Amino acid sequence: MFPVWEVPNTGSGWIIGLTAILHVFISHFAIGGGAFLAFTEQLAYKKQDDRIYDYLKKHTKFFLLLTTVLGAVSGVGIWWAIGLASPNGTQTLLQNFSLFWAVEYVFFAVELAILMAYYYTWDKVDRKTHLKLAWMYIGVSYFTLFAINGILTFMLTSGGWNYQAGNIGDAFFNPGFWPALGLRSFIMLALAGIFALFTISRLKGMDDVKAYMLKYSAKWMLPALILGPLFVVSYLFVLPDATQQVIINGLSSIGEGNFSVMAKAIFLALTFAVGLFGMVLVGPYLNPKAFNTSFAAMCLAAGFGFMFMEEWSREMMRKPFVVYNYMYSNGLRTHEIDKVNNDGYFNYNKFALAEKTTLASSDEVGEGQLMFRYQCTSCHTATGNGYRSMTRMLGERDEDAIKNLITLMKDNHKIDPETGLAKTMYHGYMPPVVGHQDELDALAKYLVTLNTKPDTETSVAAAQVVPGV
């Protein structure tokens, strides 16, 4: 275990999420945009059209600056964020996929070198040689997606991987690998078209080629529209059964806590996708002369909205795990639960124990706060209106009600052997609470201090459900 990075109000998970979504949006464009450069320059070479070449020179500068500056910075930001917020999960990914990370980094360095050469050799080498650089770039950059895709999909569909066997091939080429690779490929092509619409809309004094290129760029949306849904469906079918059930419950039970969050995220992703295709159809494809930069910015915003909701949905599908069926979001490994309950949480987590030694022996609230920090802050903030704050979640529950809730949460990872059903409604949504009974009692004593209105009359809330957990 590692120390905990606590981010008040926002929560560490949102730091990862916001940084990752920005990077995914740009990195997908870095690959799809490379394909756009290659195919469009091939078109210009075939037609020997200087107007298309002139546009590509301008688009390449925008492409270079966005992907190598903001894309690279946000990429570093992801490593910074996950290393602090989820060090155990990061350690697992590094240990299991060290070879794949190394290969990906080599290809990424080559990708950057080719892109620099591509940009700085405009009009300095013959057109045929320059076109070869474009095709080299897309080949190398797509391999970086190939490598990262195996690692990302492993976190949700780990398949036949076993931490004891270390079968890395099963981990990388997991059940979700090919459907996710196909889906991301089509998303990249769509993003390439969206960003191209933006740069084309800003062209000045090139009206003769502007309308043609707008309609051409709009067509880059078609593969995602036609074939993308097929990969979405195929991806859903390879998800773990429990995750599929979460999605079904979410879509069928709008308005019930976390179920509605899942439903809203999926519906919003679909709304952004349909809205985007509608805007592209009535705008640059059917009315290219009326298309302007403001309209292009709306298309970009819709594309970002889709990526935000799509990535958020994928993260929610994986909860309560970092690596499905192996490690919970708080860093606790599934095969260690019984040991931690027997030995005690503070004996398991040496960093929490070190902090505990600084407390007075009678400071149960302080011990409970440490239990909360190390087991709960990956998904909850303590007070105020922060992300899933315990102030809002617990409401006016008293200590007895909270103890009963914690007792329930201790078994939420178990399945009833007779019925095959989960023992609690929190199964599949939250990690179990672990530790000795005195440690769990200390957690309850701390949580009751977060209540909005502690009151002995609310002990009946022990039998109630915490909404939105």
LUMNULUM-836845 format. One record per residue (C-alpha): residue number from 1; residue in three letters; x, y, z. Coordinates in steps of 0.02 Angstrom, whole numbers, plus 32768, in hexadecimal, padded with zeros to 4 digits. Last residue first. Example, Ala and Ser with C-alpha at 12.3 -4.5 7.8 and 13.67 -1.06 7.14 Angstrom:
BEGIN
[r 2; 'ser'; [82AC; 7FCB; 8165]],
[r 1; 'ala'; [8267; 7F1F; 8186]],
This chain:
BEGIN
[r 469; 'val'; [7B69; 8113; 7F66]],
[r 468; 'gly'; [7ADE; 817A; 7F17]],
[r 467; 'pro'; [7A5E; 8163; 7FA1]],
[r 466; 'val'; [7A95; 810F; 8043]],
[r 465; 'val'; [7A15; 8089; 805F]],
[r 464; 'gln'; [79A8; 8080; 80FA]],
[r 463; 'ala'; [79A8; 7FFF; 8184]],
[r 462; 'ala'; [7A1C; 8062; 81F2]],
[r 461; 'ala'; [79B3; 80FC; 81D0]],
[r 460; 'val'; [794A; 80CA; 8266]],
[r 459; 'ser'; [79D5; 8114; 82CF]],
[r 458; 'thr'; [7999; 81BE; 8295]],
[r 457; 'glu'; [794A; 81EC; 833B]],
[r 456; 'thr'; [79F5; 81F2; 838D]],
[r 455; 'asp'; [7A1F; 828C; 8327]],
[r 454; 'pro'; [7ABC; 82C0; 82CD]],
[r 453; 'lys'; [7A90; 834C; 8254]],
[r 452; 'thr'; [7AFD; 8363; 81BA]],
[r 451; 'asn'; [7B63; 82CC; 81E9]],
[r 450; 'leu'; [7C1F; 82D6; 81D3]],
[r 449; 'thr'; [7C42; 82B1; 828B]],
[r 448; 'val'; [7BE1; 820F; 8274]],
[r 447; 'leu'; [7C64; 81D8; 81F7]],
[r 446; 'tyr'; [7CEF; 81E0; 8277]],
[r 445; 'lys'; [7C97; 8175; 82F8]],
[r 444; 'ala'; [7C65; 80FA; 826F]],
[r 443; 'leu'; [7D1B; 80E9; 8237]],
[r 442; 'ala'; [7D4C; 80C8; 82EB]],
[r 441; 'asp'; [7CCB; 803C; 82F2]],
[r 440; 'leu'; [7D17; 7FF2; 8254]],
[r 439; 'glu'; [7DC3; 7FF4; 82A4]],
[r 438; 'asp'; [7D7E; 7FA3; 8342]],
[r 437; 'gln'; [7D2C; 7F1D; 82D6]],
[r 436; 'his'; [7DD0; 7EF3; 8281]],
[r 435; 'gly'; [7DE7; 7F2B; 81CD]],
[r 434; 'val'; [7D95; 7F35; 8123]],
[r 433; 'val'; [7D0C; 7F9B; 80CD]],
[r 432; 'pro'; [7CDE; 7F41; 802C]],
[r 431; 'pro'; [7CFB; 7F9B; 7F88]],
[r 430; 'met'; [7C65; 7FF5; 7F3C]],
[r 429; 'tyr'; [7BF5; 7FE2; 7EA4]],
[r 428; 'gly'; [7BF8; 7F2C; 7E71]],
[r 427; 'his'; [7BAC; 7EF1; 7F14]],
[r 426; 'tyr'; [7B58; 7F86; 7F67]],
[r 425; 'met'; [7AAD; 7F32; 7F66]],
[r 424; 'thr'; [7AED; 7EB5; 7FE4]],
[r 423; 'lys'; [7B01; 7DF7; 7FED]],
[r 422; 'ala'; [7B1A; 7DE8; 7F32]],
[r 421; 'leu'; [7AB8; 7D5D; 7EDF]],
[r 420; 'gly'; [7AEC; 7CAA; 7EB8]],
[r 419; 'thr'; [7A55; 7C6F; 7F1B]],
[r 418; 'glu'; [7AA7; 7BE9; 7F85]],
[r 417; 'pro'; [7B5B; 7C26; 7F80]],
[r 416; 'asp'; [7B28; 7CD9; 7FB1]],
[r 415; 'ile'; [7BAB; 7D47; 7F60]],
[r 414; 'lys'; [7C21; 7DB2; 7FC6]],
[r 413; 'his'; [7C71; 7E59; 7F9C]],
[r 412; 'asn'; [7BED; 7EBC; 7FFE]],
[r 411; 'asp'; [7C19; 7E63; 809F]],
[r 410; 'lys'; [7C70; 7EF1; 80FC]],
[r 409; 'met'; [7BF5; 7F6D; 80B1]],
[r 408; 'leu'; [7B65; 7F28; 8118]],
[r 407; 'thr'; [7BCA; 7F38; 81B7]],
[r 406; 'ile'; [7BF5; 7FEA; 8181]],
[r 405; 'leu'; [7B3C; 8012; 816B]],
[r 404; 'asn'; [7B12; 7FCB; 8215]],
[r 403; 'lys'; [7B9B; 8034; 8263]],
[r 402; 'ile'; [7B58; 80CE; 8209]],
[r 401; 'ala'; [7AAA; 80B2; 824F]],
[r 400; 'asp'; [7AF0; 809B; 82FD]],
[r 399; 'glu'; [7B57; 813A; 82EF]],
[r 398; 'asp'; [7AC6; 81A8; 82B7]],
[r 397; 'arg'; [7A8B; 81C6; 8206]],
[r 396; 'glu'; [7A5E; 827B; 81DC]],
[r 395; 'gly'; [7A9C; 8281; 8128]],
[r 394; 'leu'; [7B19; 81F7; 810D]],
[r 393; 'met'; [7B33; 8213; 8053]],
[r 392; 'arg'; [7B2D; 82D1; 8058]],
[r 391; 'thr'; [7BAF; 82E5; 80E0]],
[r 390; 'met'; [7C0B; 824E; 8099]],
[r 389; 'ser'; [7C36; 82B1; 7FFD]],
[r 388; 'arg'; [7C15; 825A; 7F58]],
[r 387; 'tyr'; [7C87; 82DA; 7F02]],
[r 386; 'gly'; [7C8A; 8376; 7F6D]],
[r 385; 'asn'; [7BF3; 83D5; 7FAB]],
[r 384; 'gly'; [7C31; 83E7; 805C]],
[r 383; 'thr'; [7C89; 835E; 80BC]],
[r 382; 'ala'; [7CF1; 82C0; 80AD]],
[r 381; 'thr'; [7D14; 82A2; 7FF6]],
[r 380; 'his'; [7CED; 81F9; 7FAB]],
[r 379; 'cys'; [7D2E; 8184; 7F23]],
[r 378; 'ser'; [7DE9; 8170; 7F41]],
[r 377; 'thr'; [7DC8; 81BF; 7FEA]],
[r 376; 'cys'; [7D7A; 8121; 8033]],
[r 375; 'gln'; [7DF8; 80A1; 8070]],
[r 374; 'tyr'; [7E94; 8104; 809E]],
[r 373; 'arg'; [7E43; 81A8; 80D0]],
[r 372; 'phe'; [7DAD; 8157; 8124]],
[r 371; 'met'; [7E16; 80E1; 818E]],
[r 370; 'leu'; [7E86; 8175; 81BB]],
[r 369; 'gln'; [7DED; 81D8; 81F1]],
[r 368; 'gly'; [7DB4; 8146; 8259]],
[r 367; 'glu'; [7E5B; 8144; 82B3]],
[r 366; 'gly'; [7E48; 81FD; 82D9]],
[r 365; 'val'; [7D97; 81E1; 8318]],
[r 364; 'glu'; [7DD6; 8156; 8387]],
[r 363; 'asp'; [7E55; 81C7; 83DC]],
[r 362; 'ser'; [7E6E; 8165; 847E]],
[r 361; 'ser'; [7F1D; 8129; 8454]],
[r 360; 'ala'; [7F50; 81DA; 8426]],
[r 359; 'leu'; [7F80; 81EA; 8370]],
[r 358; 'thr'; [8030; 81ED; 8326]],
[r 357; 'thr'; [8034; 812E; 8320]],
[r 356; 'lys'; [7F9B; 8132; 82AE]],
[r 355; 'glu'; [7FFD; 818D; 8228]],
[r 354; 'ala'; [807D; 8101; 8220]],
[r 353; 'leu'; [7FF0; 8081; 821F]],
[r 352; 'ala'; [7FA0; 80D5; 8188]],
[r 351; 'phe'; [8047; 80CB; 812E]],
[r 350; 'lys'; [805D; 8015; 8162]],
[r 349; 'asn'; [7FB7; 7FDE; 8118]],
[r 348; 'tyr'; [7F97; 7F29; 8148]],
[r 347; 'asn'; [7FB4; 7F39; 8203]],
[r 346; 'phe'; [7F45; 7FD4; 8200]],
[r 345; 'tyr'; [7EBD; 7F73; 81A7]],
[r 344; 'gly'; [7EB3; 7EE6; 8225]],
[r 343; 'asp'; [7F00; 7E38; 821F]],
[r 342; 'asn'; [7E61; 7DD2; 8204]],
[r 341; 'asn'; [7E01; 7E4F; 819B]],
[r 340; 'val'; [7E9F; 7E76; 8138]],
[r 339; 'lys'; [7EBD; 7DBD; 8117]],
[r 338; 'asp'; [7E0A; 7DA2; 80DF]],
[r 337; 'ile'; [7E14; 7E33; 8065]],
[r 336; 'glu'; [7EBE; 7E09; 8019]],
[r 335; 'his'; [7E82; 7DA9; 7F7F]],
[r 334; 'thr'; [7E1E; 7E3F; 7F42]],
[r 333; 'arg'; [7EB1; 7EB6; 7F46]],
[r 332; 'leu'; [7E93; 7F5B; 7FA2]],
[r 331; 'gly'; [7ED0; 7FF2; 7F40]],
[r 330; 'asn'; [7E3B; 8061; 7F68]],
[r 329; 'ser'; [7DEE; 8045; 7EBC]],
[r 328; 'tyr'; [7DED; 7F89; 7ED9]],
[r 327; 'met'; [7E71; 7F16; 7E91]],
[r 326; 'tyr'; [7E5E; 7E6A; 7E41]],
[r 325; 'asn'; [7DAC; 7E4C; 7E06]],
[r 324; 'tyr'; [7DBA; 7ED9; 7D87]],
[r 323; 'val'; [7E59; 7F3F; 7D95]],
[r 322; 'val'; [7E33; 7FE9; 7DE3]],
[r 321; 'phe'; [7D93; 7F9F; 7E28]],
[r 320; 'pro'; [7CF1; 7FE1; 7E72]],
[r 319; 'lys'; [7CCF; 8011; 7DEA]],
[r 318; 'arg'; [7D03; 7FDB; 7D3C]],
[r 317; 'met'; [7C61; 800E; 7CE7]],
[r 316; 'met'; [7C70; 80B9; 7D37]],
[r 315; 'glu'; [7D17; 80D5; 7CE0]],
[r 314; 'arg'; [7CCF; 80A4; 7C37]],
[r 313; 'ser'; [7C3C; 811A; 7C50]],
[r 312; 'trp'; [7CB2; 81A9; 7C79]],
[r 311; 'glu'; [7D17; 8184; 7BDC]],
[r 310; 'glu'; [7C7C; 8189; 7B6F]],
[r 309; 'met'; [7C35; 8221; 7BC8]],
[r 308; 'phe'; [7CD1; 828A; 7BB3]],
[r 307; 'met'; [7CF1; 824A; 7B02]],
[r 306; 'phe'; [7C40; 827A; 7ACF]],
[r 305; 'gly'; [7C4E; 8326; 7B1D]],
[r 304; 'phe'; [7CF5; 8341; 7AC6]],
[r 303; 'gly'; [7CA5; 831A; 7A1F]],
[r 302; 'ala'; [7C11; 838C; 7A47]],
[r 301; 'ala'; [7C8A; 8419; 7A74]],
[r 300; 'leu'; [7CEB; 83FE; 79D2]],
[r 299; 'cys'; [7C49; 8405; 796E]],
[r 298; 'met'; [7C18; 84A5; 79C7]],
[r 297; 'ala'; [7CC4; 84EE; 799E]],
[r 296; 'ala'; [7CA5; 84C5; 78E6]],
[r 295; 'phe'; [7C00; 8523; 78EA]],
[r 294; 'ser'; [7C5A; 85B9; 7934]],
[r 293; 'thr'; [7CE2; 85A9; 78B0]],
[r 292; 'asn'; [7C68; 85B1; 781E]],
[r 291; 'phe'; [7BFE; 8540; 77AF]],
[r 290; 'ala'; [7B87; 8599; 773A]],
[r 289; 'lys'; [7BEA; 856D; 769D]],
[r 288; 'pro'; [7BF5; 84B6; 76D2]],
[r 287; 'asn'; [7B38; 849F; 76D7]],
[r 286; 'leu'; [7B14; 83E5; 76BF]],
[r 285; 'tyr'; [7BB6; 8399; 7702]],
[r 284; 'pro'; [7BFD; 842B; 7766]],
[r 283; 'gly'; [7B5D; 8452; 77C6]],
[r 282; 'val'; [7AC0; 83E9; 77BC]],
[r 281; 'leu'; [7B22; 8345; 77C3]],
[r 280; 'val'; [7BAA; 8380; 783B]],
[r 279; 'met'; [7B29; 83C4; 78B4]],
[r 278; 'gly'; [7AC3; 8323; 78AF]],
[r 277; 'phe'; [7B5F; 82B9; 78C7]],
[r 276; 'leu'; [7B8B; 831E; 7960]],
[r 275; 'gly'; [7ADC; 8317; 79A8]],
[r 274; 'val'; [7AD7; 825A; 7995]],
[r 273; 'ala'; [7B7F; 8246; 79EC]],
[r 272; 'phe'; [7B5A; 82C6; 7A75]],
[r 271; 'thr'; [7AB3; 8273; 7A99]],
[r 270; 'leu'; [7AFF; 81C6; 7A9C]],
[r 269; 'ala'; [7B82; 81FE; 7B1B]],
[r 268; 'leu'; [7AFA; 8255; 7B7F]],
[r 267; 'phe'; [7A91; 81B6; 7B84]],
[r 266; 'ile'; [7B24; 814F; 7BC0]],
[r 265; 'ala'; [7B54; 81CD; 7C47]],
[r 264; 'lys'; [7AA1; 81E3; 7C7E]],
[r 263; 'ala'; [7A85; 8129; 7C90]],
[r 262; 'met'; [7B22; 810F; 7CF7]],
[r 261; 'val'; [7AF6; 81A0; 7D69]],
[r 260; 'ser'; [7A43; 8162; 7D75]],
[r 259; 'phe'; [7A7D; 80BA; 7DB7]],
[r 258; 'asn'; [7AEC; 8115; 7E32]],
[r 257; 'gly'; [7A56; 8156; 7E91]],
[r 256; 'glu'; [79AD; 811B; 7E53]],
[r 255; 'gly'; [7969; 8199; 7DD5]],
[r 254; 'ile'; [7970; 812F; 7D3A]],
[r 253; 'ser'; [7957; 8076; 7D5F]],
[r 252; 'ser'; [7955; 801B; 7CB8]],
[r 251; 'leu'; [79F0; 8067; 7C68]],
[r 250; 'gly'; [7A55; 805B; 7D08]],
[r 249; 'asn'; [7A1A; 7FAD; 7D31]],
[r 248; 'ile'; [7A4D; 7F70; 7C85]],
[r 247; 'ile'; [7AF6; 7FC6; 7C93]],
[r 246; 'val'; [7B15; 7F7E; 7D40]],
[r 245; 'gln'; [7AE1; 7ED2; 7D01]],
[r 244; 'gln'; [7B5F; 7EDD; 7C75]],
[r 243; 'thr'; [7BE3; 7F09; 7CF5]],
[r 242; 'ala'; [7BB7; 7E72; 7D5F]],
[r 241; 'asp'; [7BC0; 7E01; 7CC7]],
[r 240; 'pro'; [7C6F; 7E3D; 7C9B]],
[r 239; 'leu'; [7C78; 7E9D; 7BF6]],
[r 238; 'val'; [7C8E; 7E39; 7B57]],
[r 237; 'phe'; [7BDE; 7E5A; 7B16]],
[r 236; 'leu'; [7BEB; 7F16; 7B31]],
[r 235; 'tyr'; [7C84; 7F1D; 7AC1]],
[r 234; 'ser'; [7C29; 7EC7; 7A32]],
[r 233; 'val'; [7B9B; 7F44; 7A41]],
[r 232; 'val'; [7C11; 7FDA; 7A3F]],
[r 231; 'phe'; [7C72; 7F8C; 79AF]],
[r 230; 'leu'; [7BD5; 7F82; 7945]],
[r 229; 'pro'; [7BA5; 8033; 7978]],
[r 228; 'gly'; [7C49; 8076; 792D]],
[r 227; 'leu'; [7C2C; 802A; 7881]],
[r 226; 'ile'; [7BB2; 80A4; 782F]],
[r 225; 'leu'; [7BC4; 8145; 7893]],
[r 224; 'ala'; [7C7E; 8130; 78B6]],
[r 223; 'pro'; [7CA0; 8109; 77FF]],
[r 222; 'leu'; [7C37; 81A1; 77C8]],
[r 221; 'met'; [7C8D; 8229; 782E]],
[r 220; 'trp'; [7D1F; 8238; 77B6]],
[r 219; 'lys'; [7C9E; 826C; 7734]],
[r 218; 'ala'; [7C93; 8317; 7787]],
[r 217; 'ser'; [7D49; 8335; 7758]],
[r 216; 'tyr'; [7D24; 8324; 769D]],
[r 215; 'lys'; [7C8D; 8397; 76AA]],
[r 214; 'leu'; [7CF5; 841B; 7702]],
[r 213; 'met'; [7D86; 8400; 7689]],
[r 212; 'tyr'; [7D1B; 8425; 75F0]],
[r 211; 'ala'; [7CCB; 84BF; 763E]],
[r 210; 'lys'; [7D75; 8507; 7670]],
[r 209; 'val'; [7DD0; 84E7; 75CC]],
[r 208; 'asp'; [7D92; 857E; 7568]],
[r 207; 'asp'; [7D73; 85E4; 7605]],
[r 206; 'met'; [7E2D; 85EA; 762C]],
[r 205; 'gly'; [7E40; 86A1; 765E]],
[r 204; 'lys'; [7E3B; 867D; 7717]],
[r 203; 'leu'; [7E30; 85CE; 7761]],
[r 202; 'arg'; [7DE7; 85C8; 7810]],
[r 201; 'ser'; [7D5A; 8550; 77E3]],
[r 200; 'ile'; [7DDC; 84D7; 779E]],
[r 199; 'thr'; [7E34; 84CE; 7847]],
[r 198; 'phe'; [7D93; 84A4; 78A3]],
[r 197; 'leu'; [7D52; 842A; 7821]],
[r 196; 'ala'; [7DFA; 83D0; 782A]],
[r 195; 'phe'; [7DE5; 83BF; 78E6]],
[r 194; 'ile'; [7D3C; 836A; 78CD]],
[r 193; 'gly'; [7D7B; 82F9; 7840]],
[r 192; 'ala'; [7E0E; 82B9; 78A6]],
[r 191; 'leu'; [7D99; 82A1; 7938]],
[r 190; 'ala'; [7D2C; 822E; 78CE]],
[r 189; 'leu'; [7DC3; 81C9; 7896]],
[r 188; 'met'; [7DFB; 81B7; 794A]],
[r 187; 'ile'; [7D4F; 817D; 7981]],
[r 186; 'phe'; [7D58; 80F8; 78FA]],
[r 185; 'ser'; [7DFE; 80B6; 793D]],
[r 184; 'arg'; [7DC0; 80BE; 79F1]],
[r 183; 'leu'; [7D2F; 804A; 79C6]],
[r 182; 'gly'; [7D9D; 7FCF; 796A]],
[r 181; 'leu'; [7E1E; 7FC7; 79F5]],
[r 180; 'ala'; [7D95; 7FB6; 7A78]],
[r 179; 'pro'; [7D47; 7F22; 7A1C]],
[r 178; 'trp'; [7DF3; 7ED2; 7A04]],
[r 177; 'phe'; [7E34; 7EE0; 7AB7]],
[r 176; 'gly'; [7D97; 7EC1; 7B1F]],
[r 175; 'pro'; [7DB0; 7E07; 7B31]],
[r 174; 'asn'; [7E67; 7E1B; 7B69]],
[r 173; 'phe'; [7EFA; 7E1E; 7AF4]],
[r 172; 'phe'; [7F67; 7E77; 7B75]],
[r 171; 'ala'; [7F3A; 7E10; 7C0F]],
[r 170; 'asp'; [7F34; 7D6A; 7BB4]],
[r 169; 'gly'; [7FE1; 7D8D; 7B6E]],
[r 168; 'ile'; [8022; 7DC3; 7C18]],
[r 167; 'asn'; [8001; 7D1C; 7C6C]],
[r 166; 'gly'; [8045; 7D4E; 7D17]],
[r 165; 'ala'; [8012; 7CA8; 7D63]],
[r 164; 'gln'; [7FF4; 7CF0; 7E10]],
[r 163; 'tyr'; [7F9E; 7D8F; 7DD6]],
[r 162; 'asn'; [7F2B; 7D2A; 7D65]],
[r 161; 'trp'; [7EF5; 7D68; 7CBB]],
[r 160; 'gly'; [7E6A; 7D04; 7C66]],
[r 159; 'gly'; [7E01; 7D9D; 7C3D]],
[r 158; 'ser'; [7E3E; 7E42; 7C88]],
[r 157; 'thr'; [7DA7; 7E9A; 7C3D]],
[r 156; 'leu'; [7D9F; 7F40; 7C9A]],
[r 155; 'met'; [7E55; 7F6B; 7CC0]],
[r 154; 'phe'; [7E91; 7EFE; 7C30]],
[r 153; 'thr'; [7E37; 7F73; 7BB7]],
[r 152; 'leu'; [7EAC; 8001; 7BE4]],
[r 151; 'ile'; [7F4B; 7F98; 7BD6]],
[r 150; 'gly'; [7F1F; 7F49; 7B2F]],
[r 149; 'asn'; [7EE9; 7FF1; 7AE9]],
[r 148; 'ile'; [7F8E; 8043; 7B19]],
[r 147; 'ala'; [7FF3; 7FD1; 7AA8]],
[r 146; 'phe'; [7F82; 7FD8; 7A10]],
[r 145; 'leu'; [7F6E; 8095; 7A26]],
[r 144; 'thr'; [802B; 80A8; 7A21]],
[r 143; 'phe'; [802A; 8039; 7986]],
[r 142; 'tyr'; [7FB8; 80B7; 7931]],
[r 141; 'ser'; [803C; 813D; 7946]],
[r 140; 'val'; [80C0; 80D8; 78E8]],
[r 139; 'gly'; [8054; 80B0; 7851]],
[r 138; 'ile'; [8005; 815E; 784C]],
[r 137; 'tyr'; [80B0; 81B1; 784E]],
[r 136; 'met'; [80FC; 8143; 77C7]],
[r 135; 'trp'; [806B; 816C; 7754]],
[r 134; 'ala'; [8088; 8226; 776C]],
[r 133; 'leu'; [8144; 8214; 7754]],
[r 132; 'lys'; [8124; 81BA; 76AF]],
[r 131; 'leu'; [80C1; 8250; 7674]],
[r 130; 'his'; [8159; 82BF; 768F]],
[r 129; 'thr'; [81C1; 824D; 7622]],
[r 128; 'lys'; [8141; 8256; 7595]],
[r 127; 'arg'; [8131; 8312; 75A6]],
[r 126; 'asp'; [81EA; 8335; 7590]],
[r 125; 'val'; [8248; 8375; 7628]],
[r 124; 'lys'; [8257; 8425; 766C]],
[r 123; 'asp'; [81A9; 8464; 7640]],
[r 122; 'trp'; [8167; 8420; 76E7]],
[r 121; 'thr'; [81FB; 83CD; 773C]],
[r 120; 'tyr'; [81E3; 841D; 77E8]],
[r 119; 'tyr'; [8136; 83D6; 7806]],
[r 118; 'tyr'; [8158; 8323; 77CF]],
[r 117; 'ala'; [8201; 831C; 7828]],
[r 116; 'met'; [81B0; 8356; 78C9]],
[r 115; 'leu'; [8125; 82D5; 78B3]],
[r 114; 'ile'; [81A6; 824C; 788E]],
[r 113; 'ala'; [8207; 8275; 792D]],
[r 112; 'leu'; [8169; 8279; 7996]],
[r 111; 'glu'; [8132; 81CE; 7957]],
[r 110; 'val'; [81E1; 8187; 7975]],
[r 109; 'ala'; [81D7; 81BF; 7A2B]],
[r 108; 'phe'; [8128; 8174; 7A39]],
[r 107; 'phe'; [8166; 80D2; 79EC]],
[r 106; 'val'; [81EE; 80C4; 7A6F]],
[r 105; 'tyr'; [8174; 80F0; 7AFA]],
[r 104; 'glu'; [80FA; 806A; 7ABF]],
[r 103; 'val'; [8184; 7FE6; 7AC0]],
[r 102; 'ala'; [81B2; 8013; 7B73]],
[r 101; 'trp'; [80FD; 8014; 7BAC]],
[r 100; 'phe'; [80E1; 7F6A; 7B5B]],
[r 99; 'leu'; [817A; 7F21; 7BB2]],
[r 98; 'ser'; [8147; 7F68; 7C5C]],
[r 97; 'phe'; [8096; 7F25; 7C49]],
[r 96; 'asn'; [807A; 7EC1; 7CE8]],
[r 95; 'gln'; [80E9; 7F23; 7D5D]],
[r 94; 'leu'; [80B7; 7FCC; 7D1B]],
[r 93; 'leu'; [7FFD; 7FA5; 7D1C]],
[r 92; 'thr'; [8003; 7F60; 7DCD]],
[r 91; 'gln'; [8069; 7FF4; 7E0D]],
[r 90; 'thr'; [7FEC; 806E; 7DC2]],
[r 89; 'gly'; [7F5E; 8013; 7E1B]],
[r 88; 'asn'; [7FBB; 801B; 7EC0]],
[r 87; 'pro'; [7FE9; 80D2; 7EA7]],
[r 86; 'ser'; [7F35; 8108; 7E85]],
[r 85; 'ala'; [7F23; 81C2; 7EAA]],
[r 84; 'leu'; [7FDB; 81F4; 7EAB]],
[r 83; 'gly'; [801F; 818A; 7E1D]],
[r 82; 'ile'; [7F7A; 819C; 7DC1]],
[r 81; 'ala'; [7F87; 825A; 7DC1]],
[r 80; 'trp'; [803F; 826D; 7D94]],
[r 79; 'trp'; [8032; 81E9; 7D0C]],
[r 78; 'ile'; [7F97; 8240; 7CC6]],
[r 77; 'gly'; [7FEC; 82EA; 7CCD]],
[r 76; 'val'; [807B; 82AA; 7C62]],
[r 75; 'gly'; [7FFB; 8281; 7BDD]],
[r 74; 'ser'; [7FA7; 832A; 7BF7]],
[r 73; 'val'; [804E; 837E; 7BD1]],
[r 72; 'ala'; [806B; 8314; 7B36]],
[r 71; 'gly'; [7FBF; 8337; 7AED]],
[r 70; 'leu'; [7FC5; 83F0; 7B18]],
[r 69; 'val'; [806E; 8407; 7AC6]],
[r 68; 'thr'; [808F; 837D; 7A47]],
[r 67; 'thr'; [7FDB; 835F; 7A12]],
[r 66; 'leu'; [7F9D; 8413; 7A0A]],
[r 65; 'leu'; [803A; 8462; 79C0]],
[r 64; 'leu'; [8055; 83DE; 793A]],
[r 63; 'phe'; [7F9F; 83D6; 7902]],
[r 62; 'phe'; [7F90; 8493; 78F5]],
[r 61; 'lys'; [8030; 849A; 788E]],
[r 60; 'thr'; [7FF5; 8407; 7824]],
[r 59; 'his'; [7F4F; 845D; 77FF]],
[r 58; 'lys'; [7FA7; 84F4; 77B4]],
[r 57; 'lys'; [8016; 8489; 7744]],
[r 56; 'leu'; [7F80; 841D; 7718]],
[r 55; 'tyr'; [7F20; 84B4; 76D8]],
[r 54; 'asp'; [7FAB; 84E6; 7661]],
[r 53; 'tyr'; [7FB9; 8432; 7622]],
[r 52; 'ile'; [7EFE; 842F; 7601]],
[r 51; 'arg'; [7F0E; 84CE; 7599]],
[r 50; 'asp'; [7FA7; 848B; 753D]],
[r 49; 'asp'; [7F41; 83FF; 74F1]],
[r 48; 'gln'; [7FAE; 837B; 749E]],
[r 47; 'lys'; [7F0E; 8314; 7497]],
[r 46; 'lys'; [7F63; 8273; 74CE]],
[r 45; 'tyr'; [7FDB; 82D0; 7541]],
[r 44; 'ala'; [7F4C; 8335; 758F]],
[r 43; 'leu'; [7EE9; 8296; 75AE]],
[r 42; 'gln'; [7F81; 823E; 75F9]],
[r 41; 'glu'; [7F98; 82DA; 7664]],
[r 40; 'thr'; [7EE7; 82C3; 76A0]],
[r 39; 'phe'; [7EFF; 820A; 76C4]],
[r 38; 'ala'; [7FA0; 8225; 7726]],
[r 37; 'leu'; [7F6B; 82C1; 7783]],
[r 36; 'phe'; [7EC3; 8276; 77B4]],
[r 35; 'ala'; [7F19; 81D8; 77F1]],
[r 34; 'gly'; [7F87; 8243; 785F]],
[r 33; 'gly'; [7EEC; 829C; 789E]],
[r 32; 'gly'; [7EA7; 81F4; 78D4]],
[r 31; 'ile'; [7F45; 81D3; 7938]],
[r 30; 'ala'; [7F61; 827E; 7988]],
[r 29; 'phe'; [7EA3; 8295; 7990]],
[r 28; 'his'; [7E97; 81FF; 7A04]],
[r 27; 'ser'; [7F24; 824C; 7A6A]],
[r 26; 'ile'; [7EC7; 82F2; 7A79]],
[r 25; 'phe'; [7E22; 82AE; 7ABA]],
[r 24; 'val'; [7E7A; 822A; 7B22]],
[r 23; 'his'; [7EE7; 82AF; 7B73]],
[r 22; 'leu'; [7E53; 831D; 7BA3]],
[r 21; 'ile'; [7DF6; 8285; 7BE5]],
[r 20; 'ala'; [7E8D; 824C; 7C49]],
[r 19; 'thr'; [7EA9; 82F3; 7C9F]],
[r 18; 'leu'; [7DF1; 8304; 7CCE]],
[r 17; 'gly'; [7DE6; 8251; 7D0C]],
[r 16; 'ile'; [7E87; 824A; 7D6F]],
[r 15; 'ile'; [7E5F; 82EB; 7DCB]],
[r 14; 'trp'; [7DAC; 82AE; 7DE0]],
[r 13; 'gly'; [7DE8; 8212; 7E39]],
[r 12; 'ser'; [7E51; 8277; 7EB3]],
[r 11; 'gly'; [7DB8; 82C7; 7F01]],
[r 10; 'thr'; [7D75; 8372; 7ED5]],
[r 9; 'asn'; [7D3E; 83AD; 7F81]],
[r 8; 'pro'; [7DE7; 8391; 7FD6]],
[r 7; 'val'; [7E6C; 832F; 7F75]],
[r 6; 'glu'; [7EB9; 82A5; 7FE0]],
[r 5; 'trp'; [7F51; 824B; 7F9C]],
[r 4; 'val'; [7F5F; 81AD; 8006]],
[r 3; 'pro'; [8004; 815D; 8039]],
[r 2; 'phe'; [8030; 80B6; 7FE8]],
[r 1; 'met'; [8000; 8000; 8000]],
